[in-house]
């Protein structure tokens, strides 16, 4: 069963949050060019681990490698509850 929600070739249209994160890169659109890669995060303190998927995203001439799927989704969504507010006022 396929559990991915992002595929190679998908466009990532950056929200104000996404553009603020990749500054000074002026790109407003990216494309997924690699992945998914399955990664493990192990907490040194508790020993607990989590699995997550990551992807390579091309933004203009800059390649961002192994960006977690959740973060890619946040980069395109200004309404995400974990994104800071007020970023729409940052000039392009």
C-alpha positions in Angstrom: 0.0 0.0 0.0 1.3 3.4 -1.0 1.3 5.9 1.9 3.2 8.8 0.3 1.4 12.1 -0.3 4.4 13.6 -2.2 5.8 12.2 -5.4 8.8 13.0 -7.7 7.7 15.7 -10.1 5.3 17.4 -7.7 5.5 21.1 -7.5 6.0 22.8 -4.1 4.4 26.3 -4.3 5.9 28.2 -1.5 3.8 30.2 1.0 5.0 33.2 2.9 6.4 30.8 5.5 8.2 28.7 2.8 9.8 31.8 1.2 10.9 33.0 4.6 12.6 29.7 5.3 14.6 29.5 2.1 15.8 33.2 2.1 17.8 34.5 0.3 16.7 32.2 -2.5 14.1 34.1 -4.5 12.3 31.1 -5.7 8.5 30.8 -5.2 8.1 27.3 -6.7 10.1 24.1 -6.2 10.0 20.6 -7.7 10.5 17.3 -5.9 13.3 15.6 -7.8 14.2 12.7 -5.4 12.8 10.4 -2.8 11.1 9.2 -0.8 13.9 8.3 1.5 13.0 6.5 4.7 14.8 7.9 7.7 15.0 7.1 11.4 15.3 9.7 14.2 16.6 8.3 17.5 16.2 10.5 20.6 19.5 10.3 22.5 17.8 11.0 25.8 15.0 8.5 25.7 16.1 6.0 23.1 12.7 6.3 21.4 12.7 6.5 17.6 10.5 7.7 14.8 10.5 6.9 11.1 9.8 9.6 8.6 10.0 10.2 4.8 12.2 12.8 3.2 12.6 14.2 -0.4 15.1 16.2 -2.5 13.6 19.5 -3.6 15.0 21.8 -6.3 14.3 25.5 -5.7 15.8 27.5 -8.5 19.4 26.5 -8.7 19.5 25.3 -5.1 19.0 21.6 -4.2 17.7 21.0 -0.7 18.4 17.3 0.2 16.3 15.0 2.4 13.7 17.5 3.5 11.1 15.8 5.8 7.7 15.3 4.2 5.9 17.2 7.0 8.2 20.2 6.5 7.5 20.3 2.7 3.8 20.4 3.5 4.3 23.2 5.9 6.3 25.2 3.4 3.3 25.4 1.1 0.6 26.2 3.8 0.5 29.5 5.5 -2.5 28.3 7.6 -0.5 25.5 9.3 -0.9 25.8 13.0 2.8 25.4 13.7 4.0 28.2 11.4 4.8 31.5 12.9 2.5 34.4 12.1 3.3 37.7 10.4 5.6 36.3 7.7 3.4 37.7 4.9 4.8 41.2 5.8 8.4 40.2 4.8 9.2 42.0 1.5 10.1 39.8 -1.5 
